Amino acid sequence: MQQSVIERRLFEVSARLRRSRDELAVVDEQLSALSEAVDEAQVKALVSETPVAQRELQEARRHAEAMARGRGALVTRMAELERAQDDLLGKIVL
């Protein structure tokens, strides 16, 4: 593979990895907020013991679980990008 092609791909992978890291920071903040919402809904459900409060708790949990799954997929994608970056770095001829 030509050096210029490797360098271009390395630049692209590095940019994608940088964007993914930024996205992970946002997702972590959102997940933290959703976890707090679950805690609040849980307290409300315990105190009020109403079906509405139970539904709100279930909904909050579903949102938090969905965000956690999305975070996991993002972390997996970042690991793949890091492996691709390592492979490309190994191909660079100095």
PDB file of N, CA, C and O in Angstrom:
ATOM      1  N   MET A   1       0.851  -1.166   0.000  1.00  0.00           N
ATOM      2  CA  MET A   1       0.000   0.000   0.000  1.00  0.00           C
ATOM      3  C   MET A   1       0.902   1.236   0.000  1.00  0.00           C
ATOM      4  O   MET A   1       1.923   1.269   0.686  1.00  0.00           O
ATOM      5  N   GLN A   2       0.517   2.242  -0.769  1.00  0.00           N
ATOM      6  CA  GLN A   2       1.334   3.443  -0.858  1.00  0.00           C
ATOM      7  C   GLN A   2       1.300   4.224   0.447  1.00  0.00           C
ATOM      8  O   GLN A   2       0.302   4.237   1.168  1.00  0.00           O
ATOM      9  N   GLN A   3       2.402   4.862   0.719  1.00  0.00           N
ATOM     10  CA  GLN A   3       2.552   5.646   1.943  1.00  0.00           C
ATOM     11  C   GLN A   3       1.468   6.731   2.043  1.00  0.00           C
ATOM     12  O   GLN A   3       0.899   6.937   3.115  1.00  0.00           O
ATOM     13  N   SER A   4       1.185   7.415   0.948  1.00  0.00           N
ATOM     14  CA  SER A   4       0.189   8.496   0.985  1.00  0.00           C
ATOM     15  C   SER A   4      -1.210   7.958   1.292  1.00  0.00           C
ATOM     16  O   SER A   4      -1.988   8.616   1.984  1.00  0.00           O
ATOM     17  N   VAL A   5      -1.530   6.784   0.790  1.00  0.00           N
ATOM     18  CA  VAL A   5      -2.835   6.166   1.070  1.00  0.00           C
ATOM     19  C   VAL A   5      -2.926   5.809   2.551  1.00  0.00           C
ATOM     20  O   VAL A   5      -3.950   6.040   3.192  1.00  0.00           O
ATOM     21  N   ILE A   6      -1.864   5.253   3.077  1.00  0.00           N
ATOM     22  CA  ILE A   6      -1.831   4.891   4.498  1.00  0.00           C
ATOM     23  C   ILE A   6      -1.998   6.137   5.355  1.00  0.00           C
ATOM     24  O   ILE A   6      -2.770   6.137   6.314  1.00  0.00           O
ATOM     25  N   GLU A   7      -1.276   7.196   5.012  1.00  0.00           N
ATOM     26  CA  GLU A   7      -1.361   8.430   5.795  1.00  0.00           C
ATOM     27  C   GLU A   7      -2.760   9.031   5.735  1.00  0.00           C
ATOM     28  O   GLU A   7      -3.267   9.522   6.744  1.00  0.00           O
ATOM     29  N   ARG A   8      -3.389   8.998   4.563  1.00  0.00           N
ATOM     30  CA  ARG A   8      -4.745   9.535   4.424  1.00  0.00           C
ATOM     31  C   ARG A   8      -5.727   8.719   5.270  1.00  0.00           C
ATOM     32  O   ARG A   8      -6.569   9.282   5.970  1.00  0.00           O
ATOM     33  N   ARG A   9      -5.613   7.411   5.199  1.00  0.00           N
ATOM     34  CA  ARG A   9      -6.500   6.555   5.998  1.00  0.00           C
ATOM     35  C   ARG A   9      -6.253   6.760   7.493  1.00  0.00           C
ATOM     36  O   ARG A   9      -7.193   6.778   8.288  1.00  0.00           O
ATOM     37  N   LEU A  10      -5.008   6.913   7.861  1.00  0.00           N
ATOM     38  CA  LEU A  10      -4.676   7.153   9.265  1.00  0.00           C
ATOM     39  C   LEU A  10      -5.298   8.464   9.741  1.00  0.00           C
ATOM     40  O   LEU A  10      -5.834   8.538  10.846  1.00  0.00           O
ATOM     41  N   PHE A  11      -5.224   9.483   8.913  1.00  0.00           N
ATOM     42  CA  PHE A  11      -5.830  10.768   9.253  1.00  0.00           C
ATOM     43  C   PHE A  11      -7.341  10.612   9.431  1.00  0.00           C
ATOM     44  O   PHE A  11      -7.911  11.144  10.383  1.00  0.00           O
ATOM     45  N   GLU A  12      -7.993   9.882   8.515  1.00  0.00           N
ATOM     46  CA  GLU A  12      -9.442   9.669   8.585  1.00  0.00           C
ATOM     47  C   GLU A  12      -9.829   8.887   9.836  1.00  0.00           C
ATOM     48  O   GLU A  12     -10.787   9.243  10.523  1.00  0.00           O
ATOM     49  N   VAL A  13      -9.093   7.834  10.129  1.00  0.00           N
ATOM     50  CA  VAL A  13      -9.387   7.020  11.311  1.00  0.00           C
ATOM     51  C   VAL A  13      -9.171   7.841  12.579  1.00  0.00           C
ATOM     52  O   VAL A  13      -9.961   7.754  13.519  1.00  0.00           O
ATOM     53  N   SER A  14      -8.114   8.628  12.606  1.00  0.00           N
ATOM     54  CA  SER A  14      -7.836   9.470  13.775  1.00  0.00           C
ATOM     55  C   SER A  14      -8.953  10.486  13.990  1.00  0.00           C
ATOM     56  O   SER A  14      -9.359  10.733  15.125  1.00  0.00           O
ATOM     57  N   ALA A  15      -9.448  11.070  12.911  1.00  0.00           N
ATOM     58  CA  ALA A  15     -10.540  12.039  13.016  1.00  0.00           C
ATOM     59  C   ALA A  15     -11.812  11.360  13.532  1.00  0.00           C
ATOM     60  O   ALA A  15     -12.505  11.911  14.387  1.00  0.00           O
ATOM     61  N   ARG A  16     -12.116  10.177  13.021  1.00  0.00           N
ATOM     62  CA  ARG A  16     -13.297   9.440  13.486  1.00  0.00           C
ATOM     63  C   ARG A  16     -13.163   9.068  14.961  1.00  0.00           C
ATOM     64  O   ARG A  16     -14.135   9.127  15.714  1.00  0.00           O
ATOM     65  N   LEU A  17     -11.967   8.689  15.360  1.00  0.00           N
ATOM     66  CA  LEU A  17     -11.725   8.336  16.756  1.00  0.00           C
ATOM     67  C   LEU A  17     -11.890   9.558  17.655  1.00  0.00           C
ATOM     68  O   LEU A  17     -12.458   9.457  18.743  1.00  0.00           O
ATOM     69  N   ARG A  18     -11.402  10.694  17.211  1.00  0.00           N
ATOM     70  CA  ARG A  18     -11.531  11.931  17.983  1.00  0.00           C
ATOM     71  C   ARG A  18     -13.016  12.299  18.138  1.00  0.00           C
ATOM     72  O   ARG A  18     -13.448  12.671  19.229  1.00  0.00           O
ATOM     73  N   ARG A  19     -13.794  12.197  17.054  1.00  0.00           N
ATOM     74  CA  ARG A  19     -15.232  12.487  17.125  1.00  0.00           C
ATOM     75  C   ARG A  19     -15.940  11.496  18.051  1.00  0.00           C
ATOM     76  O   ARG A  19     -16.847  11.872  18.794  1.00  0.00           O
ATOM     77  N   SER A  20     -15.527  10.252  18.003  1.00  0.00           N
ATOM     78  CA  SER A  20     -16.136   9.236  18.869  1.00  0.00           C
ATOM     79  C   SER A  20     -15.844   9.515  20.334  1.00  0.00           C
ATOM     80  O   SER A  20     -16.701   9.302  21.191  1.00  0.00           O
ATOM     81  N   ARG A  21     -14.650   9.987  20.624  1.00  0.00           N
ATOM     82  CA  ARG A  21     -14.312  10.329  22.016  1.00  0.00           C
ATOM     83  C   ARG A  21     -15.161  11.498  22.503  1.00  0.00           C
ATOM     84  O   ARG A  21     -15.625  11.507  23.643  1.00  0.00           O
ATOM     85  N   ASP A  22     -15.360  12.484  21.629  1.00  0.00           N
ATOM     86  CA  ASP A  22     -16.224  13.611  21.983  1.00  0.00           C
ATOM     87  C   ASP A  22     -17.654  13.133  22.218  1.00  0.00           C
ATOM     88  O   ASP A  22     -18.314  13.558  23.167  1.00  0.00           O
ATOM     89  N   GLU A  23     -18.120  12.255  21.351  1.00  0.00           N
ATOM     90  CA  GLU A  23     -19.464  11.704  21.486  1.00  0.00           C
ATOM     91  C   GLU A  23     -19.595  10.906  22.781  1.00  0.00           C
ATOM     92  O   GLU A  23     -20.631  10.966  23.444  1.00  0.00           O
ATOM     93  N   LEU A  24     -18.557  10.165  23.142  1.00  0.00           N
ATOM     94  CA  LEU A  24     -18.588   9.381  24.377  1.00  0.00           C
ATOM     95  C   LEU A  24     -18.714  10.291  25.597  1.00  0.00           C
ATOM     96  O   LEU A  24     -19.419   9.958  26.550  1.00  0.00           O
ATOM     97  N   ALA A  25     -18.042  11.425  25.572  1.00  0.00           N
ATOM     98  CA  ALA A  25     -18.147  12.364  26.687  1.00  0.00           C
ATOM     99  C   ALA A  25     -19.588  12.854  26.840  1.00  0.00           C
ATOM    100  O   ALA A  25     -20.090  12.965  27.959  1.00  0.00           O
ATOM    101  N   VAL A  26     -20.247  13.145  25.729  1.00  0.00           N
ATOM    102  CA  VAL A  26     -21.643  13.593  25.764  1.00  0.00           C
ATOM    103  C   VAL A  26     -22.545  12.468  26.261  1.00  0.00           C
ATOM    104  O   VAL A  26     -23.418  12.691  27.100  1.00  0.00           O
ATOM    105  N   VAL A  27     -22.337  11.277  25.749  1.00  0.00           N
ATOM    106  CA  VAL A  27     -23.151  10.126  26.151  1.00  0.00           C
ATOM    107  C   VAL A  27     -22.981   9.855  27.644  1.00  0.00           C
ATOM    108  O   VAL A  27     -23.955   9.547  28.330  1.00  0.00           O
ATOM    109  N   ASP A  28     -21.762   9.967  28.150  1.00  0.00           N
ATOM    110  CA  ASP A  28     -21.532   9.745  29.580  1.00  0.00           C
ATOM    111  C   ASP A  28     -22.293  10.764  30.428  1.00  0.00           C
ATOM    112  O   ASP A  28     -22.848  10.414  31.469  1.00  0.00           O
ATOM    113  N   GLU A  29     -22.320  12.022  29.987  1.00  0.00           N
ATOM    114  CA  GLU A  29     -23.080  13.045  30.714  1.00  0.00           C
ATOM    115  C   GLU A  29     -24.572  12.724  30.682  1.00  0.00           C
ATOM    116  O   GLU A  29     -25.257  12.830  31.699  1.00  0.00           O
ATOM    117  N   GLN A  30     -25.069  12.335  29.514  1.00  0.00           N
ATOM    118  CA  GLN A  30     -26.484  11.997  29.387  1.00  0.00           C
ATOM    119  C   GLN A  30     -26.833  10.775  30.229  1.00  0.00           C
ATOM    120  O   GLN A  30     -27.888  10.731  30.862  1.00  0.00           O
ATOM    121  N   LEU A  31     -25.959   9.799  30.234  1.00  0.00           N
ATOM    122  CA  LEU A  31     -26.202   8.591  31.022  1.00  0.00           C
ATOM    123  C   LEU A  31     -26.227   8.912  32.514  1.00  0.00           C
ATOM    124  O   LEU A  31     -27.022   8.348  33.265  1.00  0.00           O
ATOM    125  N   SER A  32     -25.362   9.809  32.929  1.00  0.00           N
ATOM    126  CA  SER A  32     -25.352  10.228  34.327  1.00  0.00           C
ATOM    127  C   SER A  32     -26.679  10.900  34.693  1.00  0.00           C
ATOM    128  O   SER A  32     -27.251  10.625  35.748  1.00  0.00           O
ATOM    129  N   ALA A  33     -27.157  11.775  33.821  1.00  0.00           N
ATOM    130  CA  ALA A  33     -28.434  12.446  34.071  1.00  0.00           C
ATOM    131  C   ALA A  33     -29.583  11.441  34.090  1.00  0.00           C
ATOM    132  O   ALA A  33     -30.485  11.541  34.922  1.00  0.00           O
ATOM    133  N   LEU A  34     -29.549  10.481  33.181  1.00  0.00           N
ATOM    134  CA  LEU A  34     -30.602   9.463  33.157  1.00  0.00           C
ATOM    135  C   LEU A  34     -30.557   8.588  34.406  1.00  0.00           C
ATOM    136  O   LEU A  34     -31.601   8.182  34.916  1.00  0.00           O
ATOM    137  N   SER A  35     -29.370   8.298  34.895  1.00  0.00           N
ATOM    138  CA  SER A  35     -29.245   7.504  36.126  1.00  0.00           C
ATOM    139  C   SER A  35     -29.840   8.258  37.309  1.00  0.00           C
ATOM    140  O   SER A  35     -30.496   7.667  38.166  1.00  0.00           O
ATOM    141  N   GLU A  36     -29.607   9.558  37.349  1.00  0.00           N
ATOM    142  CA  GLU A  36     -30.205  10.376  38.407  1.00  0.00           C
ATOM    143  C   GLU A  36     -31.725  10.383  38.285  1.00  0.00           C
ATOM    144  O   GLU A  36     -32.433  10.335  39.291  1.00  0.00           O
ATOM    145  N   ALA A  37     -32.224  10.443  37.053  1.00  0.00           N
ATOM    146  CA  ALA A  37     -33.673  10.420  36.833  1.00  0.00           C
ATOM    147  C   ALA A  37     -34.270   9.095  37.301  1.00  0.00           C
ATOM    148  O   ALA A  37     -35.365   9.067  37.863  1.00  0.00           O
ATOM    149  N   VAL A  38     -33.553   8.004  37.069  1.00  0.00           N
ATOM    150  CA  VAL A  38     -34.015   6.695  37.539  1.00  0.00           C
ATOM    151  C   VAL A  38     -34.067   6.679  39.062  1.00  0.00           C
ATOM    152  O   VAL A  38     -35.037   6.198  39.649  1.00  0.00           O
ATOM    153  N   ASP A  39     -33.028   7.202  39.700  1.00  0.00           N
ATOM    154  CA  ASP A  39     -33.007   7.246  41.167  1.00  0.00           C
ATOM    155  C   ASP A  39     -34.181   8.056  41.711  1.00  0.00           C
ATOM    156  O   ASP A  39     -34.842   7.643  42.665  1.00  0.00           O
ATOM    157  N   GLU A  40     -34.433   9.206  41.099  1.00  0.00           N
ATOM    158  CA  GLU A  40     -35.547  10.046  41.545  1.00  0.00           C
ATOM    159  C   GLU A  40     -36.887   9.348  41.321  1.00  0.00           C
ATOM    160  O   GLU A  40     -37.767   9.398  42.181  1.00  0.00           O
ATOM    161  N   ALA A  41     -37.039   8.707  40.180  1.00  0.00           N
ATOM    162  CA  ALA A  41     -38.286   7.998  39.885  1.00  0.00           C
ATOM    163  C   ALA A  41     -38.483   6.826  40.837  1.00  0.00           C
ATOM    164  O   ALA A  41     -39.610   6.502  41.213  1.00  0.00           O
ATOM    165  N   GLN A  42     -37.380   6.194  41.223  1.00  0.00           N
ATOM    166  CA  GLN A  42     -37.469   5.067  42.153  1.00  0.00           C
ATOM    167  C   GLN A  42     -37.946   5.543  43.524  1.00  0.00           C
ATOM    168  O   GLN A  42     -38.796   4.905  44.145  1.00  0.00           O
ATOM    169  N   VAL A  43     -37.404   6.649  43.988  1.00  0.00           N
ATOM    170  CA  VAL A  43     -37.832   7.200  45.277  1.00  0.00           C
ATOM    171  C   VAL A  43     -39.305   7.596  45.201  1.00  0.00           C
ATOM    172  O   VAL A  43     -40.085   7.312  46.110  1.00  0.00           O
ATOM    173  N   LYS A  44     -39.669   8.253  44.109  1.00  0.00           N
ATOM    174  CA  LYS A  44     -41.060   8.675  43.934  1.00  0.00           C
ATOM    175  C   LYS A  44     -41.994   7.467  43.914  1.00  0.00           C
ATOM    176  O   LYS A  44     -43.075   7.512  44.502  1.00  0.00           O
ATOM    177  N   ALA A  45     -41.592   6.399  43.247  1.00  0.00           N
ATOM    178  CA  ALA A  45     -42.421   5.194  43.177  1.00  0.00           C
ATOM    179  C   ALA A  45     -42.563   4.546  44.550  1.00  0.00           C
ATOM    180  O   ALA A  45     -43.629   4.038  44.895  1.00  0.00           O
ATOM    181  N   LEU A  46     -41.492   4.564  45.327  1.00  0.00           N
ATOM    182  CA  LEU A  46     -41.551   3.981  46.671  1.00  0.00           C
ATOM    183  C   LEU A  46     -42.442   4.798  47.593  1.00  0.00           C
ATOM    184  O   LEU A  46     -43.200   4.244  48.389  1.00  0.00           O
ATOM    185  N   VAL A  47     -42.347   6.111  47.481  1.00  0.00           N
ATOM    186  CA  VAL A  47     -43.105   6.983  48.372  1.00  0.00           C
ATOM    187  C   VAL A  47     -44.583   7.019  47.988  1.00  0.00           C
ATOM    188  O   VAL A  47     -45.453   6.893  48.850  1.00  0.00           O
ATOM    189  N   SER A  48     -44.863   7.188  46.711  1.00  0.00           N
ATOM    190  CA  SER A  48     -46.256   7.374  46.293  1.00  0.00           C
ATOM    191  C   SER A  48     -47.017   6.067  46.101  1.00  0.00           C
ATOM    192  O   SER A  48     -48.232   6.020  46.293  1.00  0.00           O
ATOM    193  N   GLU A  49     -46.312   5.015  45.725  1.00  0.00           N
ATOM    194  CA  GLU A  49     -46.929   3.704  45.492  1.00  0.00           C
ATOM    195  C   GLU A  49     -48.132   3.778  44.551  1.00  0.00           C
ATOM    196  O   GLU A  49     -49.165   3.157  44.800  1.00  0.00           O
ATOM    197  N   THR A  50     -47.986   4.542  43.472  1.00  0.00           N
ATOM    198  CA  THR A  50     -49.066   4.648  42.491  1.00  0.00           C
ATOM    199  C   THR A  50     -48.637   3.991  41.182  1.00  0.00           C
ATOM    200  O   THR A  50     -47.444   3.896  40.893  1.00  0.00           O
ATOM    201  N   PRO A  51     -49.603   3.543  40.398  1.00  0.00           N
ATOM    202  CA  PRO A  51     -49.270   2.954  39.095  1.00  0.00           C
ATOM    203  C   PRO A  51     -48.561   3.948  38.166  1.00  0.00           C
ATOM    204  O   PRO A  51     -47.693   3.561  37.383  1.00  0.00           O
ATOM    205  N   VAL A  52     -48.927   5.209  38.257  1.00  0.00           N
ATOM    206  CA  VAL A  52     -48.291   6.227  37.414  1.00  0.00           C
ATOM    207  C   VAL A  52     -46.811   6.337  37.754  1.00  0.00           C
ATOM    208  O   VAL A  52     -45.967   6.409  36.860  1.00  0.00           O
ATOM    209  N   ALA A  53     -46.502   6.350  39.027  1.00  0.00           N
ATOM    210  CA  ALA A  53     -45.104   6.442  39.450  1.00  0.00           C
ATOM    211  C   ALA A  53     -44.325   5.204  39.014  1.00  0.00           C
ATOM    212  O   ALA A  53     -43.158   5.307  38.635  1.00  0.00           O
ATOM    213  N   GLN A  54     -44.958   4.047  39.065  1.00  0.00           N
ATOM    214  CA  GLN A  54     -44.304   2.817  38.609  1.00  0.00           C
ATOM    215  C   GLN A  54     -44.012   2.872  37.111  1.00  0.00           C
ATOM    216  O   GLN A  54     -42.941   2.456  36.668  1.00  0.00           O
ATOM    217  N   ARG A  55     -44.965   3.385  36.331  1.00  0.00           N
ATOM    218  CA  ARG A  55     -44.745   3.522  34.883  1.00  0.00           C
ATOM    219  C   ARG A  55     -43.622   4.512  34.589  1.00  0.00           C
ATOM    220  O   ARG A  55     -42.803   4.287  33.698  1.00  0.00           O
ATOM    221  N   GLU A  56     -43.590   5.603  35.342  1.00  0.00           N
ATOM    222  CA  GLU A  56     -42.521   6.585  35.152  1.00  0.00           C
ATOM    223  C   GLU A  56     -41.161   5.961  35.463  1.00  0.00           C
ATOM    224  O   GLU A  56     -40.175   6.230  34.777  1.00  0.00           O
ATOM    225  N   LEU A  57     -41.119   5.135  36.488  1.00  0.00           N
ATOM    226  CA  LEU A  57     -39.877   4.445  36.841  1.00  0.00           C
ATOM    227  C   LEU A  57     -39.468   3.489  35.729  1.00  0.00           C
ATOM    228  O   LEU A  57     -38.302   3.456  35.336  1.00  0.00           O
ATOM    229  N   GLN A  58     -40.407   2.720  35.227  1.00  0.00           N
ATOM    230  CA  GLN A  58     -40.095   1.786  34.136  1.00  0.00           C
ATOM    231  C   GLN A  58     -39.604   2.524  32.897  1.00  0.00           C
ATOM    232  O   GLN A  58     -38.668   2.082  32.232  1.00  0.00           O
ATOM    233  N   GLU A  59     -40.238   3.644  32.594  1.00  0.00           N
ATOM    234  CA  GLU A  59     -39.827   4.431  31.427  1.00  0.00           C
ATOM    235  C   GLU A  59     -38.420   4.997  31.619  1.00  0.00           C
ATOM    236  O   GLU A  59     -37.603   4.965  30.700  1.00  0.00           O
ATOM    237  N   ALA A  60     -38.145   5.509  32.801  1.00  0.00           N
ATOM    238  CA  ALA A  60     -36.812   6.048  33.084  1.00  0.00           C
ATOM    239  C   ALA A  60     -35.755   4.949  32.974  1.00  0.00           C
ATOM    240  O   ALA A  60     -34.668   5.176  32.443  1.00  0.00           O
ATOM    241  N   ARG A  61     -36.077   3.778  33.471  1.00  0.00           N
ATOM    242  CA  ARG A  61     -35.136   2.655  33.371  1.00  0.00           C
ATOM    243  C   ARG A  61     -34.891   2.257  31.919  1.00  0.00           C
ATOM    244  O   ARG A  61     -33.758   1.979  31.526  1.00  0.00           O
ATOM    245  N   ARG A  62     -35.964   2.230  31.124  1.00  0.00           N
ATOM    246  CA  ARG A  62     -35.810   1.881  29.702  1.00  0.00           C
ATOM    247  C   ARG A  62     -34.905   2.877  28.986  1.00  0.00           C
ATOM    248  O   ARG A  62     -34.055   2.493  28.183  1.00  0.00           O
ATOM    249  N   HIS A  63     -35.098   4.156  29.282  1.00  0.00           N
ATOM    250  CA  HIS A  63     -34.251   5.176  28.655  1.00  0.00           C
ATOM    251  C   HIS A  63     -32.789   5.001  29.059  1.00  0.00           C
ATOM    252  O   HIS A  63     -31.890   5.079  28.221  1.00  0.00           O
ATOM    253  N   ALA A  64     -32.564   4.768  30.333  1.00  0.00           N
ATOM    254  CA  ALA A  64     -31.191   4.598  30.820  1.00  0.00           C
ATOM    255  C   ALA A  64     -30.553   3.341  30.224  1.00  0.00           C
ATOM    256  O   ALA A  64     -29.379   3.356  29.854  1.00  0.00           O
ATOM    257  N   GLU A  65     -31.317   2.267  30.131  1.00  0.00           N
ATOM    258  CA  GLU A  65     -30.785   1.025  29.551  1.00  0.00           C
ATOM    259  C   GLU A  65     -30.463   1.202  28.069  1.00  0.00           C
ATOM    260  O   GLU A  65     -29.452   0.694  27.585  1.00  0.00           O
ATOM    261  N   ALA A  66     -31.322   1.922  27.352  1.00  0.00           N
ATOM    262  CA  ALA A  66     -31.071   2.174  25.927  1.00  0.00           C
ATOM    263  C   ALA A  66     -29.808   3.012  25.748  1.00  0.00           C
ATOM    264  O   ALA A  66     -29.007   2.753  24.850  1.00  0.00           O
ATOM    265  N   MET A  67     -29.634   4.004  26.597  1.00  0.00           N
ATOM    266  CA  MET A  67     -28.437   4.838  26.517  1.00  0.00           C
ATOM    267  C   MET A  67     -27.199   4.009  26.849  1.00  0.00           C
ATOM    268  O   MET A  67     -26.153   4.182  26.222  1.00  0.00           O
ATOM    269  N   ALA A  68     -27.306   3.125  27.813  1.00  0.00           N
ATOM    270  CA  ALA A  68     -26.169   2.270  28.173  1.00  0.00           C
ATOM    271  C   ALA A  68     -25.808   1.334  27.019  1.00  0.00           C
ATOM    272  O   ALA A  68     -24.629   1.094  26.760  1.00  0.00           O
ATOM    273  N   ARG A  69     -26.814   0.810  26.328  1.00  0.00           N
ATOM    274  CA  ARG A  69     -26.534  -0.035  25.155  1.00  0.00           C
ATOM    275  C   ARG A  69     -25.852   0.773  24.058  1.00  0.00           C
ATOM    276  O   ARG A  69     -24.909   0.299  23.424  1.00  0.00           O
ATOM    277  N   GLY A  70     -26.327   1.987  23.839  1.00  0.00           N
ATOM    278  CA  GLY A  70     -25.703   2.854  22.846  1.00  0.00           C
ATOM    279  C   GLY A  70     -24.274   3.183  23.203  1.00  0.00           C
ATOM    280  O   GLY A  70     -23.407   3.255  22.332  1.00  0.00           O
ATOM    281  N   ARG A  71     -24.028   3.385  24.490  1.00  0.00           N
ATOM    282  CA  ARG A  71     -22.667   3.657  24.949  1.00  0.00           C
ATOM    283  C   ARG A  71     -21.774   2.457  24.684  1.00  0.00           C
ATOM    284  O   ARG A  71     -20.632   2.605  24.249  1.00  0.00           O
ATOM    285  N   GLY A  72     -22.298   1.271  24.947  1.00  0.00           N
ATOM    286  CA  GLY A  72     -21.523   0.055  24.703  1.00  0.00           C
ATOM    287  C   GLY A  72     -21.154  -0.098  23.238  1.00  0.00           C
ATOM    288  O   GLY A  72     -20.034  -0.487  22.905  1.00  0.00           O
ATOM    289  N   ALA A  73     -22.106   0.211  22.363  1.00  0.00           N
ATOM    290  CA  ALA A  73     -21.830   0.137  20.922  1.00  0.00           C
ATOM    291  C   ALA A  73     -20.771   1.155  20.525  1.00  0.00           C
ATOM    292  O   ALA A  73     -19.913   0.871  19.689  1.00  0.00           O
ATOM    293  N   LEU A  74     -20.830   2.331  21.118  1.00  0.00           N
ATOM    294  CA  LEU A  74     -19.841   3.370  20.825  1.00  0.00           C
ATOM    295  C   LEU A  74     -18.454   2.947  21.291  1.00  0.00           C
ATOM    296  O   LEU A  74     -17.472   3.156  20.580  1.00  0.00           O
ATOM    297  N   VAL A  75     -18.366   2.362  22.464  1.00  0.00           N
ATOM    298  CA  VAL A  75     -17.074   1.895  22.982  1.00  0.00           C
ATOM    299  C   VAL A  75     -16.513   0.792  22.087  1.00  0.00           C
ATOM    300  O   VAL A  75     -15.309   0.743  21.834  1.00  0.00           O
ATOM    301  N   THR A  76     -17.386  -0.088  21.613  1.00  0.00           N
ATOM    302  CA  THR A  76     -16.949  -1.146  20.692  1.00  0.00           C
ATOM    303  C   THR A  76     -16.409  -0.542  19.403  1.00  0.00           C
ATOM    304  O   THR A  76     -15.366  -0.960  18.899  1.00  0.00           O
ATOM    305  N   ARG A  77     -17.126   0.446  18.873  1.00  0.00           N
ATOM    306  CA  ARG A  77     -16.681   1.107  17.643  1.00  0.00           C
ATOM    307  C   ARG A  77     -15.337   1.805  17.858  1.00  0.00           C
ATOM    308  O   ARG A  77     -14.475   1.785  16.979  1.00  0.00           O
ATOM    309  N   MET A  78     -15.164   2.416  19.018  1.00  0.00           N
ATOM    310  CA  MET A  78     -13.893   3.080  19.315  1.00  0.00           C
ATOM    311  C   MET A  78     -12.754   2.070  19.383  1.00  0.00           C
ATOM    312  O   MET A  78     -11.651   2.352  18.914  1.00  0.00           O
ATOM    313  N   ALA A  79     -13.002   0.910  19.954  1.00  0.00           N
ATOM    314  CA  ALA A  79     -11.967  -0.128  20.021  1.00  0.00           C
ATOM    315  C   ALA A  79     -11.579  -0.581  18.619  1.00  0.00           C
ATOM    316  O   ALA A  79     -10.403  -0.809  18.337  1.00  0.00           O
ATOM    317  N   GLU A  80     -12.571  -0.710  17.743  1.00  0.00           N
ATOM    318  CA  GLU A  80     -12.281  -1.087  16.357  1.00  0.00           C
ATOM    319  C   GLU A  80     -11.447  -0.018  15.662  1.00  0.00           C
ATOM    320  O   GLU A  80     -10.515  -0.331  14.922  1.00  0.00           O
ATOM    321  N   LEU A  81     -11.784   1.241  15.903  1.00  0.00           N
ATOM    322  CA  LEU A  81     -11.012   2.337  15.310  1.00  0.00           C
ATOM    323  C   LEU A  81      -9.579   2.354  15.838  1.00  0.00           C
ATOM    324  O   LEU A  81      -8.636   2.603  15.087  1.00  0.00           O
ATOM    325  N   GLU A  82      -9.424   2.088  17.126  1.00  0.00           N
ATOM    326  CA  GLU A  82      -8.074   2.051  17.699  1.00  0.00           C
ATOM    327  C   GLU A  82      -7.253   0.919  17.095  1.00  0.00           C
ATOM    328  O   GLU A  82      -6.061   1.084  16.834  1.00  0.00           O
ATOM    329  N   ARG A  83      -7.887  -0.231  16.871  1.00  0.00           N
ATOM    330  CA  ARG A  83      -7.175  -1.340  16.224  1.00  0.00           C
ATOM    331  C   ARG A  83      -6.783  -0.974  14.793  1.00  0.00           C
ATOM    332  O   ARG A  83      -5.672  -1.265  14.349  1.00  0.00           O
ATOM    333  N   ALA A  84      -7.704  -0.334  14.083  1.00  0.00           N
ATOM    334  CA  ALA A  84      -7.405   0.088  12.708  1.00  0.00           C
ATOM    335  C   ALA A  84      -6.266   1.101  12.701  1.00  0.00           C
ATOM    336  O   ALA A  84      -5.391   1.057  11.836  1.00  0.00           O
ATOM    337  N   GLN A  85      -6.282   2.000  13.658  1.00  0.00           N
ATOM    338  CA  GLN A  85      -5.218   2.996  13.762  1.00  0.00           C
ATOM    339  C   GLN A  85      -3.878   2.316  14.039  1.00  0.00           C
ATOM    340  O   GLN A  85      -2.866   2.664  13.431  1.00  0.00           O
ATOM    341  N   ASP A  86      -3.871   1.362  14.942  1.00  0.00           N
ATOM    342  CA  ASP A  86      -2.639   0.629  15.249  1.00  0.00           C
ATOM    343  C   ASP A  86      -2.117  -0.114  14.022  1.00  0.00           C
ATOM    344  O   ASP A  86      -0.915  -0.118  13.757  1.00  0.00           O
ATOM    345  N   ASP A  87      -3.025  -0.742  13.276  1.00  0.00           N
ATOM    346  CA  ASP A  87      -2.620  -1.452  12.054  1.00  0.00           C
ATOM    347  C   ASP A  87      -1.991  -0.500  11.046  1.00  0.00           C
ATOM    348  O   ASP A  87      -0.963  -0.803  10.441  1.00  0.00           O
ATOM    349  N   LEU A  88      -2.623   0.651  10.877  1.00  0.00           N
ATOM    350  CA  LEU A  88      -2.090   1.632   9.923  1.00  0.00           C
ATOM    351  C   LEU A  88      -0.742   2.177  10.379  1.00  0.00           C
ATOM    352  O   LEU A  88       0.164   2.368   9.569  1.00  0.00           O
ATOM    353  N   LEU A  89      -0.617   2.425  11.674  1.00  0.00           N
ATOM    354  CA  LEU A  89       0.671   2.908  12.190  1.00  0.00           C
ATOM    355  C   LEU A  89       1.767   1.879  11.958  1.00  0.00           C
ATOM    356  O   LEU A  89       2.918   2.231  11.701  1.00  0.00           O
ATOM    357  N   GLY A  90       1.401   0.608  12.050  1.00  0.00           N
ATOM    358  CA  GLY A  90       2.377  -0.447  11.804  1.00  0.00           C
ATOM    359  C   GLY A  90       2.812  -0.537  10.353  1.00  0.00           C
ATOM    360  O   GLY A  90       3.874  -1.084  10.054  1.00  0.00           O
ATOM    361  N   LYS A  91       2.004  -0.006   9.453  1.00  0.00           N
ATOM    362  CA  LYS A  91       2.328  -0.064   8.027  1.00  0.00           C
ATOM    363  C   LYS A  91       3.134   1.139   7.541  1.00  0.00           C
ATOM    364  O   LYS A  91       3.649   1.129   6.423  1.00  0.00           O
ATOM    365  N   ILE A  92       3.244   2.162   8.362  1.00  0.00           N
ATOM    366  CA  ILE A  92       3.979   3.365   7.941  1.00  0.00           C
ATOM    367  C   ILE A  92       5.463   3.047   7.859  1.00  0.00           C
ATOM    368  O   ILE A  92       6.046   2.451   8.764  1.00  0.00           O
ATOM    369  N   VAL A  93       6.049   3.458   6.760  1.00  0.00           N
ATOM    370  CA  VAL A  93       7.484   3.273   6.550  1.00  0.00           C
ATOM    371  C   VAL A  93       8.157   4.608   6.805  1.00  0.00           C
ATOM    372  O   VAL A  93       7.842   5.611   6.164  1.00  0.00           O
ATOM    373  N   LEU A  94       9.079   4.606   7.741  1.00  0.00           N
ATOM    374  CA  LEU A  94       9.782   5.858   8.057  1.00  0.00           C
ATOM    375  C   LEU A  94      11.066   5.974   7.289  1.00  0.00           C
ATOM    376  O   LEU A  94      11.784   6.964   7.433  1.00  0.00           O
TER     377      LEU A  94
END
